[in-house]
Amino acid sequence: FVPSAILVAERYYLADDKGIGSCLDAHTGKLIWKKRFGDKFTASPVAVDGKLFFTNEAGSTLVLDATQAGYEELARNDLGEEVYASPAISQGKFFLRTAKNLVCVGTK
């Protein structure tokens, strides 16, 4: 009910607030995959460079390959702090606002 979905190429991705992630064909609405990501989601997913980023309330970001037709998990990165805000991407940097800090990941 809270996180927004995201359209990447011809696929529609979403994570519900109960931790279930889904991928749908954007033209037909047909379910491509459905997975339990774990924890709860308030933040909306973001995408860049063929990757999808889903950050849960516990502060763990799941990275998926958006170039594959099926589900392919690339990484999980844990901040150890709660996250409720959607990530932002700017100039090659990934910004996350946690409950206590603003975190920037990227190169100088």
Helices and strands as residue ranges (DSSP letters): E 6-8, E 11-15, E 20-25, E 31-36, E 46-48, E 51-55, E 60-65, E 73-78, E 88-90, E 93-97, E 102-105
